[in-house]
């Protein structure tokens, strides 16, 4: 009674402090169901674009007609605004949706070598700069999208005159009736050669804003790159908050004109340390935008599905499941690439592998060739994939909730300051759970209040605020299990409900996977698995090269999602080894029915065998991927009074 009373006292306090999750995610919109294709919008081609999109099953048309990212239209946007209005009208006539690409802080002037009117020449004070004063100006060849003779610059988001005009262009775009604004690369310039470790920008506007906020001189008071320096940590926090606020202002500005318009930034960093460097952190951004399009490299720069190893694929799953946890019901779009001329890999197989991996995680598939946003590697395959996704969209995109999960904590502050160590532990723990086929739930500071599992794992979490510490103490006091691996920052004393692993099993397993993925076994960490409580409502028997996730969808079904990576060899074999004998055991006292949906296949009924309070289903062979779900029969529903 004393424990319960103690928790009852603190629980309302925790919610008041902001730890409750976002409102219920049942309110979905078109962004949750998109099947994306991209098109260049030149003006006069709106009808052709929409007809082409409809023909290949595209739902959610991206059009490239960048206004603020091209200096000519940043100054004179009229013609592009007309083209955006036209494509919005045609899309709506077809029952489709369209969104338009704009750049974030990058701006290109075409043929800059032939005109005095460029952004850098007319507004040099707007540019981001290194601490040495070097401006962020680049020319042809710096990146594949910058042509010879062009000027490519990166603008400080604190340049007030630029930002005022930028937001005016956002208002004008929203007024065209377009359904979404797609903001690419809203970053600090730290990703071109020679800029990676600069921690820019040190332009006068940004330095002044930092001084006003913290009282510190960014040019003299920081030890750049030293995460143990309190002043540098403030610089890191400031840089992330800057772009969170920038995207929030875009969202508010657009919705003031069109309340239904969506803001969707494109971000390449994911959960790893790159997000800290460029300042665009998807965990922070999901709270202020409607969806995020992830050009996700998962830390190794490997964009191509055709060249991924099974370990790459598992790490990719970790990233996408993390995004879905951060999103709290908002949409997660994935702009990644399947194939770019690899002669040893069939492009259609690579496309299917990429799509399968994404939909099983609940993310939306964007078909694109090479490193281009627009087009397709194979239009017939796109049509086949999109048609199947459309026919089964509720299976993949209805809101998912936990059944009986093992929680894994994502600590944004720990990632910010100890990225490499934290990610190795965090990712290793999640791959262990995926390969052991236990239900997992990624928990964040925003969703602690809604976590209902029996075990929460803290994977080398080194940075915790007082609110988090109070919650963890309350969690353990309730008789639930707190598993702390690596560094312990909780301050909680010894308890039978707190299990500590001084050496993180996740990090150890991550090293084993790096050394020899094929022969690494999750059973090597049996002490970790022995420490867990819960996760038994659904039990899965399958090989370790199948990644699984379990969830209850909002229609009441318990779904098991399977992504098979067995047999894949990056750069040489994109065809999986089929998995046979996979079993799903569901705890249920009432009668129900099992269904099996193979990737790109048709739904099948699966008969189960009852053993006491559980039913075991043996699934048909799984090739690329599949979904199994269990639902109570109508008679069982009536008997339960539902």
C-alpha positions as CSV (number, residue, x, y, z in Angstrom):
1,X,0.0,0.0,0.0
2,X,2.8,2.4,0.8
3,X,4.4,1.8,-2.6
4,X,1.1,2.3,-4.4
5,X,0.4,5.5,-2.5
6,X,3.9,6.8,-3.2
7,X,3.4,6.3,-6.9
8,X,-0.1,7.8,-6.8
9,X,1.3,10.9,-5.3
10,X,4.0,11.3,-7.9
11,X,2.2,10.2,-11.1
12,X,0.1,13.4,-11.5
13,X,3.3,15.4,-10.9
14,X,5.1,13.5,-13.7
15,X,2.3,14.2,-16.1
16,X,2.2,17.9,-15.1
17,X,6.0,18.0,-15.8
18,X,5.3,17.1,-19.4
19,X,6.1,13.4,-19.5
20,X,2.7,12.3,-20.8
21,X,2.7,11.1,-24.4
22,X,1.0,13.1,-27.1
23,X,-2.7,12.8,-27.6
24,X,-4.2,9.6,-29.1
25,X,-2.8,9.0,-32.6
26,X,-6.1,7.7,-34.1
27,X,-6.5,11.0,-36.0
28,X,-4.8,10.1,-39.2
29,X,-4.7,11.9,-42.6
30,X,-3.3,11.5,-46.1
31,X,0.3,11.7,-44.9
32,X,-0.1,8.4,-43.1
33,X,-1.0,6.6,-46.4
34,X,1.2,8.1,-49.0
35,X,2.9,6.1,-51.8
36,X,5.3,8.7,-53.1
37,X,6.7,9.5,-56.5
38,X,8.5,12.8,-57.5
39,X,8.3,15.0,-60.6
40,X,9.9,18.1,-61.9
41,X,7.3,20.9,-62.2
42,X,8.2,23.4,-64.9
43,X,4.8,25.1,-65.5
44,X,2.2,23.9,-68.0
45,X,2.8,20.3,-67.2
46,X,0.5,19.9,-64.1
47,X,-2.0,17.6,-65.9
48,X,0.7,15.4,-67.3
49,X,2.3,15.0,-63.9
50,X,-0.9,14.0,-62.2
51,X,-1.8,11.5,-64.9
52,X,1.6,9.9,-64.8
53,X,1.3,9.6,-61.0
54,X,-2.1,8.1,-61.1
55,X,-0.9,5.5,-63.7
56,X,1.7,4.1,-61.4
57,X,-0.2,4.1,-58.2
58,X,1.3,7.2,-56.6
59,X,-0.7,8.7,-53.8
60,X,1.2,11.8,-52.6
61,X,2.8,13.6,-55.5
62,X,6.1,15.5,-54.8
63,X,6.8,18.3,-57.2
64,X,10.1,20.0,-57.5
65,X,9.6,23.8,-58.0
66,X,11.9,25.3,-55.4
67,X,11.1,29.0,-54.7
68,X,13.4,30.1,-51.8
69,X,16.2,27.8,-52.8
70,X,16.8,29.5,-56.1
71,X,17.8,33.1,-55.8
72,X,15.9,34.2,-58.9
73,X,12.6,32.9,-57.6
74,X,13.4,33.9,-54.0
75,X,13.3,37.5,-55.4
76,X,10.6,36.9,-58.1
77,X,8.3,33.9,-57.2
78,X,5.3,34.7,-59.4
79,X,5.7,32.2,-62.2
80,X,6.5,29.3,-59.9
81,X,3.5,30.1,-57.7
82,X,1.3,29.8,-60.7
83,X,2.7,26.4,-61.5
84,X,2.3,25.2,-57.9
85,X,-1.4,26.3,-57.9
86,X,-2.0,24.5,-61.2
87,X,-0.6,21.1,-60.0
88,X,-2.6,21.4,-56.7
89,X,-5.8,21.9,-58.7
90,X,-5.1,18.9,-61.0
91,X,-4.1,16.7,-58.1
92,X,-7.3,17.5,-56.2
93,X,-9.5,16.8,-59.3
94,X,-7.9,13.3,-59.4
95,X,-8.5,12.7,-55.6
96,X,-4.8,12.9,-55.0
97,X,-2.5,15.1,-52.9
98,X,0.5,17.2,-53.9
99,X,3.4,18.7,-52.0
100,X,6.1,21.0,-53.2
101,X,9.8,21.0,-52.6
102,X,11.6,24.0,-51.1
103,X,15.1,24.3,-49.8
104,X,15.8,25.1,-46.1
105,X,19.0,27.2,-45.7
106,X,20.6,26.5,-49.1
107,X,20.2,28.9,-52.0
108,X,21.6,28.5,-55.5
109,X,22.0,31.3,-58.1
110,X,22.2,29.9,-61.6
111,X,25.0,31.2,-63.9
112,X,26.4,33.2,-61.1
113,X,29.6,33.7,-63.1
114,X,27.6,35.7,-65.6
115,X,25.6,38.1,-63.3
116,X,26.2,40.5,-60.5
117,X,22.9,39.6,-58.9
118,X,23.6,36.6,-56.7
119,X,22.8,36.1,-53.0
120,X,26.4,36.1,-51.9
121,X,27.3,39.2,-53.9
122,X,24.2,41.2,-52.7
123,X,23.9,39.9,-49.2
124,X,27.2,38.5,-47.9
125,X,26.2,39.2,-44.3
126,X,23.4,36.5,-44.6
127,X,25.9,33.6,-45.1
128,X,26.8,31.0,-42.6
129,X,30.5,31.0,-41.7
130,X,33.3,29.0,-40.1
131,X,34.8,30.4,-36.9
132,X,37.7,31.7,-39.0
133,X,35.2,33.8,-41.0
134,X,35.2,31.7,-44.2
135,X,31.7,32.0,-45.8
136,X,29.6,29.0,-46.9
137,X,29.9,29.6,-50.6
138,X,30.4,26.7,-53.0
139,X,30.6,26.1,-56.8
140,X,30.0,23.4,-59.4
141,X,31.2,20.0,-58.4
142,X,31.0,20.5,-54.7
143,X,27.8,18.4,-54.8
144,X,26.1,16.6,-57.6
145,X,23.2,19.0,-57.8
146,X,25.5,22.2,-58.2
147,X,26.2,22.9,-61.8
148,X,29.3,24.6,-63.2
149,X,29.1,28.3,-62.9
150,X,26.4,28.2,-60.2
151,X,26.8,29.8,-56.8
152,X,25.6,27.6,-53.9
153,X,25.3,29.3,-50.5
154,X,24.1,28.4,-47.0
155,X,22.2,31.1,-45.1
156,X,22.1,31.8,-41.4
157,X,18.6,31.2,-40.1
158,X,19.2,34.3,-37.9
159,X,19.6,36.6,-40.9
160,X,16.5,38.6,-40.1
161,X,15.9,40.1,-43.6
162,X,16.3,36.7,-45.3
163,X,14.1,35.0,-42.8
164,X,11.3,37.6,-43.3
165,X,11.3,37.1,-47.0
166,X,11.6,33.3,-46.6
167,X,8.4,33.2,-44.5
168,X,6.6,35.5,-46.9
169,X,7.4,32.9,-49.6
170,X,6.0,30.2,-47.3
171,X,2.8,32.2,-46.9
172,X,2.5,32.6,-50.7
173,X,3.1,28.9,-51.3
174,X,0.5,27.9,-48.7
175,X,-1.9,30.2,-50.5
176,X,-1.7,28.2,-53.8
177,X,-3.8,25.4,-52.3
178,X,-0.9,22.9,-52.3
179,X,-1.3,20.2,-49.7
180,X,2.2,20.2,-48.3
181,X,5.5,22.0,-48.1
182,X,8.6,19.8,-48.2
183,X,11.6,21.5,-46.7
184,X,14.9,20.0,-47.7
185,X,18.2,20.3,-45.9
186,X,17.4,22.8,-43.1
187,X,20.9,22.4,-41.7
188,X,24.0,24.2,-40.4
189,X,26.6,23.8,-43.1
190,X,28.7,21.0,-41.7
191,X,28.4,18.3,-44.3
192,X,30.5,19.5,-47.3
193,X,34.2,18.6,-47.5
194,X,36.2,20.8,-45.2
195,X,33.2,21.8,-43.1
196,X,32.5,18.6,-41.1
197,X,34.1,19.6,-37.9
198,X,33.5,23.3,-37.9
199,X,30.4,23.3,-35.8
200,X,29.3,26.4,-37.8
201,X,27.8,28.9,-38.0
202,X,29.8,31.8,-36.6
203,X,28.2,34.6,-38.6
204,X,27.4,37.8,-36.7
205,X,23.7,37.1,-36.5
206,X,24.1,33.6,-35.0
207,X,26.8,34.7,-32.6
208,X,24.6,37.5,-31.4
209,X,21.6,35.2,-30.9
210,X,23.7,32.8,-28.9
211,X,25.1,35.6,-26.8
212,X,21.6,36.9,-26.0
213,X,20.4,33.4,-25.0
214,X,23.4,32.2,-23.0
215,X,25.6,35.2,-22.3
216,X,28.5,33.3,-24.0
217,X,30.7,34.4,-26.9
218,X,30.6,31.5,-29.3
219,X,33.9,32.6,-30.9
220,X,35.9,32.6,-27.7
221,X,34.1,30.8,-24.9
222,X,33.7,27.4,-26.4
223,X,36.0,24.4,-26.7
224,X,34.7,23.3,-30.1
225,X,34.1,19.6,-30.3
226,X,34.7,19.0,-26.6
227,X,31.5,17.4,-25.3
228,X,32.8,17.7,-21.7
229,X,32.8,21.5,-22.0
230,X,29.6,22.9,-20.5
231,X,29.8,25.9,-22.9
232,X,30.1,23.7,-25.9
233,X,27.1,21.6,-24.7
234,X,25.1,24.8,-24.7
235,X,26.2,25.5,-28.3
236,X,25.0,22.0,-29.2
237,X,21.6,22.6,-27.6
238,X,21.3,26.0,-29.2
239,X,22.1,24.7,-32.7
240,X,19.4,22.0,-32.4
241,X,16.9,24.3,-30.9
242,X,17.5,26.8,-33.7
243,X,16.3,24.5,-36.4
244,X,13.5,23.1,-34.3
245,X,12.2,26.7,-34.0
246,X,12.8,27.4,-37.7
247,X,10.7,24.5,-38.7
248,X,8.0,25.4,-36.1
249,X,7.8,28.9,-37.6
250,X,7.4,27.5,-41.1
251,X,4.6,25.3,-39.9
252,X,2.8,28.2,-38.1
253,X,3.3,30.5,-41.0
254,X,1.9,28.1,-43.6
255,X,-1.1,27.0,-41.4
256,X,-2.0,30.7,-40.8
257,X,-2.9,30.8,-44.5
258,X,-4.1,27.2,-45.0
259,X,-4.8,25.3,-41.7
260,X,-4.8,21.9,-43.6
261,X,-1.4,22.2,-45.2
262,X,1.4,19.9,-44.0
263,X,5.0,20.6,-43.3
264,X,7.4,17.8,-44.1
265,X,11.2,18.3,-43.7
266,X,13.6,16.0,-45.4
267,X,16.4,15.0,-43.0
268,X,19.3,12.7,-43.7
269,X,20.7,12.2,-40.2
270,X,18.7,9.7,-38.1
271,X,19.3,8.6,-34.6
272,X,23.1,8.8,-34.8
273,X,25.5,11.7,-34.0
274,X,25.2,13.3,-37.4
275,X,22.0,14.9,-36.3
276,X,23.9,16.8,-33.6
277,X,26.4,18.1,-36.0
278,X,24.0,19.4,-38.7
279,X,21.5,20.6,-36.0
280,X,18.4,18.9,-37.5
281,X,17.4,16.3,-34.9
282,X,14.4,14.2,-35.9
283,X,13.5,13.5,-32.3
284,X,13.0,17.2,-31.7
285,X,11.5,18.0,-35.1
286,X,8.7,15.4,-34.9
287,X,7.0,17.6,-32.3
288,X,6.7,20.6,-34.5
289,X,6.0,19.2,-38.0
290,X,3.4,16.9,-39.6
291,X,5.7,14.3,-41.0
292,X,9.4,13.7,-41.7
293,X,10.9,12.3,-44.9
294,X,14.1,10.4,-43.9
295,X,16.9,10.1,-46.3
296,X,18.4,7.7,-43.7
297,X,22.0,6.5,-44.0
298,X,22.1,4.8,-40.6
299,X,25.6,6.1,-39.9
300,X,27.6,4.4,-42.7
301,X,26.5,6.3,-45.8
302,X,25.1,3.2,-47.4
303,X,22.0,4.5,-49.3
304,X,21.6,1.5,-51.7
305,X,19.4,-1.4,-50.9
306,X,21.3,-3.4,-53.5
307,X,24.6,-3.2,-51.5
308,X,23.3,-3.7,-47.9
309,X,24.4,-6.6,-45.8
310,X,22.0,-8.3,-43.3
311,X,23.5,-6.3,-40.5
312,X,22.9,-3.1,-42.5
313,X,19.2,-4.2,-42.8
314,X,18.9,-4.8,-39.1
315,X,20.3,-1.4,-38.2
316,X,18.0,0.1,-40.8
317,X,15.1,-1.5,-38.9
318,X,16.3,0.0,-35.6
319,X,16.4,3.5,-37.2
320,X,12.9,3.2,-38.7
321,X,11.3,1.8,-35.5
322,X,12.9,4.7,-33.6
323,X,11.4,7.2,-36.0
324,X,8.0,5.6,-35.6
325,X,8.4,5.9,-31.8
326,X,9.4,9.6,-32.1
327,X,6.5,10.3,-34.4
328,X,3.8,9.3,-32.0
329,X,1.3,8.6,-34.8
330,X,2.6,11.1,-37.3
331,X,3.8,9.8,-40.6
332,X,7.3,8.5,-41.3
333,X,8.3,8.8,-45.0
334,X,11.5,7.1,-46.2
335,X,13.4,8.5,-49.2
336,X,16.1,5.9,-49.7
337,X,17.4,4.3,-52.8
338,X,17.2,0.7,-54.1
339,X,19.6,0.4,-57.0
340,X,22.1,2.5,-59.1
341,X,23.4,0.4,-61.9
342,X,24.7,-2.5,-59.8
343,X,25.3,-5.2,-62.5
344,X,25.3,-8.1,-60.0
345,X,22.0,-7.2,-58.4
346,X,18.5,-7.4,-60.0
347,X,17.0,-3.9,-59.6
348,X,13.5,-5.2,-59.1
349,X,14.6,-7.4,-56.2
350,X,16.4,-4.5,-54.6
351,X,13.2,-2.3,-54.9
352,X,11.1,-5.0,-53.3
353,X,13.6,-5.5,-50.4
354,X,13.6,-1.8,-49.7
355,X,9.8,-1.5,-49.8
356,X,9.3,-4.6,-47.7
357,X,11.7,-3.4,-45.0
358,X,9.9,-0.1,-44.7
359,X,6.3,-1.2,-44.7
360,X,7.0,-3.8,-42.0
361,X,8.2,-1.0,-39.8
362,X,5.2,1.1,-40.5
363,X,7.0,3.7,-42.7
364,X,5.9,5.0,-46.1
365,X,7.8,3.9,-49.3
366,X,9.1,6.5,-51.7
367,X,10.3,5.0,-55.0
368,X,13.3,6.8,-56.5
369,X,16.2,5.7,-58.7
370,X,19.9,6.2,-58.0
371,X,20.4,9.3,-55.9
372,X,17.5,11.2,-57.6
373,X,14.2,12.0,-56.0
374,X,12.3,11.7,-59.2
375,X,11.6,8.8,-61.4
376,X,11.8,5.0,-60.8
377,X,14.2,2.2,-61.4
378,X,11.4,0.1,-62.8
379,X,7.9,1.5,-63.2
380,X,6.1,-1.9,-63.5
381,X,7.6,-2.9,-60.2
382,X,6.6,0.4,-58.6
383,X,3.0,-0.1,-59.8
384,X,3.0,-3.7,-58.4
385,X,4.4,-2.6,-55.0
386,X,2.1,0.4,-54.7
387,X,-1.0,-1.6,-55.7
388,X,-0.3,-4.2,-53.0
389,X,0.4,-1.5,-50.4
390,X,-2.9,0.3,-51.3
391,X,-4.8,-3.0,-51.0
392,X,-3.3,-3.7,-47.5
393,X,-2.7,-0.1,-46.3
394,X,-4.7,-0.5,-43.0
395,X,-2.6,-3.6,-42.1
396,X,0.6,-1.4,-42.2
397,X,-0.6,2.1,-41.4
398,X,-3.3,1.9,-38.8
399,X,-2.0,3.1,-35.5
400,X,0.1,0.5,-33.7
401,X,0.2,0.1,-29.9
402,X,2.0,-2.2,-27.5
403,X,0.7,-5.5,-26.3
404,X,3.2,-6.8,-23.7
405,X,6.5,-5.1,-24.6
406,X,10.0,-4.8,-23.3
407,X,10.7,-1.1,-23.3
408,X,14.0,0.3,-24.6
409,X,14.8,3.9,-23.6
410,X,16.0,6.4,-26.2
411,X,17.8,9.3,-24.3
412,X,18.2,12.3,-26.6
413,X,20.6,14.0,-24.2
414,X,22.8,10.9,-24.0
415,X,22.8,10.6,-27.8
416,X,23.7,14.3,-28.1
417,X,26.9,14.1,-25.9
418,X,27.9,10.4,-26.1
419,X,26.6,9.4,-29.5
420,X,28.9,6.6,-30.4
421,X,28.7,4.7,-27.1
422,X,25.0,5.2,-26.7
423,X,24.0,4.2,-30.2
424,X,26.1,1.0,-30.0
425,X,24.3,0.0,-26.8
426,X,20.9,1.1,-27.9
427,X,21.1,-0.5,-31.3
428,X,22.6,-3.7,-29.9
429,X,19.8,-4.1,-27.4
430,X,17.1,-3.6,-30.0
431,X,18.7,-6.1,-32.5
432,X,18.9,-8.6,-29.6
433,X,15.1,-8.3,-29.1
434,X,14.4,-8.4,-32.8
435,X,16.4,-11.5,-33.3
436,X,15.0,-13.2,-30.2
437,X,11.5,-12.2,-31.5
438,X,10.4,-10.5,-28.3
439,X,8.0,-7.6,-28.4
440,X,9.8,-4.3,-27.9
441,X,8.7,-0.7,-27.5
442,X,11.0,2.3,-27.9
443,X,10.3,4.7,-25.1
444,X,11.4,8.4,-25.0
445,X,11.1,11.3,-22.5
446,X,7.9,12.3,-24.3
447,X,6.2,8.9,-24.0
448,X,7.3,7.7,-20.5
449,X,3.9,8.4,-19.1
450,X,2.2,6.0,-21.5
451,X,4.6,3.0,-21.1
452,X,2.7,0.0,-19.7
453,X,5.3,-2.7,-20.0
454,X,6.8,-4.7,-17.2
455,X,10.5,-4.1,-18.1
456,X,12.3,-1.0,-19.2
457,X,15.9,-1.2,-20.4
458,X,18.3,1.8,-20.1
459,X,21.1,1.1,-22.6
460,X,24.1,3.0,-21.4
461,X,22.0,6.1,-20.6
462,X,24.3,8.7,-19.1
463,X,22.2,11.8,-19.1
464,X,19.0,12.0,-17.1
465,X,17.0,15.0,-15.8
466,X,15.2,15.1,-12.5
467,X,11.8,14.3,-14.1
468,X,13.2,11.1,-15.7
469,X,14.8,10.0,-12.4
470,X,11.6,10.4,-10.5
471,X,9.7,8.4,-13.1
472,X,12.3,5.5,-13.1
473,X,12.2,5.4,-9.3
474,X,8.4,5.2,-9.3
475,X,8.5,2.5,-12.0
476,X,10.8,0.3,-10.0
477,X,8.8,0.9,-6.8
478,X,5.8,-0.6,-8.5
479,X,7.4,-3.9,-8.8
480,X,8.4,-3.5,-12.4
481,X,11.9,-4.3,-13.7
482,X,14.4,-1.6,-14.6
483,X,17.4,-3.0,-16.5
484,X,20.4,-0.7,-16.5
485,X,23.3,-1.5,-18.8
486,X,26.6,0.2,-18.8
487,X,26.6,3.6,-17.1
488,X,24.0,4.1,-14.3
489,X,22.8,7.7,-14.1
490,X,19.5,7.0,-12.2
491,X,20.7,7.4,-8.7
492,X,18.5,4.5,-7.6
493,X,19.8,2.3,-4.8
494,X,20.0,-1.5,-4.8
495,X,16.6,-3.2,-5.3
496,X,15.3,-6.5,-6.4
497,X,13.5,-4.7,-9.2
498,X,16.7,-3.0,-10.6
499,X,19.1,-5.2,-12.5
500,X,22.5,-3.8,-13.5
501,X,24.9,-4.9,-16.2
502,X,28.1,-2.9,-15.8
503,X,29.2,-4.1,-19.2
504,X,26.4,-3.4,-21.6
505,X,25.2,-6.6,-23.4
506,X,23.9,-4.5,-26.3
507,X,27.3,-3.1,-26.9
508,X,28.9,-6.5,-26.6
509,X,26.5,-7.9,-29.1
510,X,27.0,-5.0,-31.5
511,X,30.7,-5.8,-31.5
512,X,29.9,-9.5,-32.2
513,X,27.7,-8.6,-35.1
514,X,30.3,-6.3,-36.6
515,X,32.9,-9.1,-36.3
516,X,30.8,-12.0,-37.6
517,X,27.1,-11.4,-38.2
518,X,26.3,-14.8,-39.5
519,X,27.6,-16.6,-36.5
520,X,26.7,-14.1,-33.8
521,X,23.9,-15.5,-31.6
522,X,21.5,-13.6,-29.4
523,X,21.7,-16.5,-27.0
524,X,25.2,-15.3,-26.1
525,X,23.4,-12.7,-24.0
526,X,21.2,-15.2,-22.1
527,X,21.7,-13.4,-18.7
528,X,20.2,-10.3,-20.3
529,X,17.2,-12.2,-21.5
530,X,16.8,-13.9,-18.1
531,X,16.6,-10.4,-16.5
532,X,13.5,-9.4,-18.5
533,X,9.9,-9.5,-17.4
534,X,6.9,-9.5,-19.8
535,X,7.0,-10.0,-23.5
536,X,5.2,-13.3,-23.4
537,X,1.7,-12.6,-24.6
538,X,2.9,-13.3,-28.2
539,X,5.8,-15.8,-28.6
540,X,7.5,-16.3,-32.0
541,X,9.8,-19.1,-33.1
542,X,11.9,-18.1,-36.1
543,X,15.6,-17.8,-37.2
544,X,17.8,-14.9,-36.0
545,X,18.1,-13.4,-39.4
546,X,14.4,-12.5,-39.4
547,X,13.6,-9.2,-37.7
548,X,10.2,-9.2,-36.0
549,X,8.0,-6.6,-34.4
550,X,4.7,-7.1,-32.6
551,X,1.9,-4.6,-32.1
552,X,-1.8,-4.3,-31.7
553,X,-3.4,-2.2,-34.4
554,X,-6.3,0.1,-33.8
555,X,-8.7,-2.4,-35.3
556,X,-8.0,-4.7,-32.4
557,X,-5.8,-7.2,-34.2
558,X,-2.5,-8.4,-32.8
559,X,0.0,-8.2,-35.7
560,X,3.4,-9.8,-36.1
561,X,5.6,-8.2,-38.8
562,X,8.4,-10.3,-40.3
563,X,11.3,-8.9,-42.3
564,X,13.5,-11.7,-43.7
565,X,17.2,-10.9,-44.3
566,X,18.5,-14.4,-44.4
567,X,20.8,-15.1,-47.3
568,X,21.2,-11.6,-48.5
569,X,24.7,-10.5,-49.6
570,X,25.4,-6.9,-50.3
571,X,26.3,-6.3,-53.9
572,X,25.8,-9.9,-55.0
573,X,22.6,-11.5,-53.8
574,X,19.3,-9.7,-53.2
575,X,17.2,-12.9,-52.9
576,X,16.4,-14.2,-49.4
577,X,16.6,-17.8,-48.1
578,X,12.9,-18.7,-47.4
579,X,12.2,-19.3,-43.7
580,X,10.0,-22.3,-43.0
581,X,8.6,-23.6,-39.7
582,X,8.0,-20.2,-38.3
583,X,5.5,-20.4,-35.4
584,X,3.5,-17.8,-33.5
585,X,2.0,-18.6,-30.2
586,X,-0.7,-16.3,-28.9
587,X,-2.0,-16.3,-25.3
588,X,-5.8,-16.2,-25.5
589,X,-8.6,-17.9,-23.7
590,X,-11.2,-17.2,-26.4
591,X,-11.4,-18.6,-29.9
592,X,-9.8,-16.6,-32.7
593,X,-8.5,-16.9,-36.2
594,X,-5.1,-16.4,-37.8
595,X,-4.3,-14.7,-41.1
596,X,-1.0,-14.6,-43.1
597,X,-0.1,-12.0,-45.7
598,X,3.1,-12.5,-47.6
599,X,4.8,-9.5,-49.1
600,X,3.2,-8.8,-52.5
601,X,1.0,-11.9,-52.0
602,X,-2.6,-12.6,-51.0
603,X,-4.1,-13.1,-47.5
604,X,-4.3,-16.7,-46.3
605,X,-6.1,-18.2,-43.3
606,X,-3.9,-20.1,-40.9
607,X,-5.3,-22.8,-38.6
608,X,-4.0,-22.9,-35.0
609,X,-3.7,-25.6,-32.4
610,X,-4.8,-24.9,-28.9
611,X,-2.8,-25.8,-25.9
612,X,-4.5,-24.6,-22.7
613,X,-4.7,-20.8,-22.7
614,X,-2.7,-20.4,-25.9
615,X,-3.0,-21.1,-29.6
616,X,0.0,-22.0,-31.8
617,X,0.1,-21.2,-35.5
618,X,2.6,-22.6,-38.0
619,X,3.1,-20.1,-40.8
620,X,3.6,-20.7,-44.5
621,X,7.2,-20.1,-45.8
622,X,8.3,-16.5,-45.5
623,X,10.3,-15.3,-48.5
624,X,11.0,-11.5,-48.3
625,X,8.6,-10.6,-45.5
626,X,5.1,-11.2,-44.2
627,X,2.5,-10.2,-41.6
628,X,0.6,-12.6,-39.4
629,X,-2.3,-11.4,-37.3
630,X,-4.7,-12.9,-34.9
631,X,-8.2,-11.7,-34.3
632,X,-11.0,-12.9,-32.1
633,X,-14.0,-14.5,-33.9
634,X,-17.3,-12.7,-33.8
635,X,-18.6,-15.3,-31.4
636,X,-15.7,-14.6,-29.1
637,X,-16.3,-10.9,-29.2
638,X,-19.9,-11.4,-28.3
639,X,-19.0,-13.7,-25.5
640,X,-16.7,-11.1,-24.1
641,X,-19.4,-8.4,-24.4
642,X,-17.4,-6.3,-26.9
